[in-house]
């Protein structure tokens, strides 16, 4: 979703985009990818509690 807003921002400010906005977008993209990987990893490898049952 942040990519859509960043694309609009770049379209509006074609000549001189602010570097702080670009850094914020890149950081948000990295956090988004890490979050997606964590969700996938937790669904593939569920954590078991003490009685041998899954966390769900």
Order of alpha helices (4+ residues) and beta strands (2+ residues): alpha-alpha
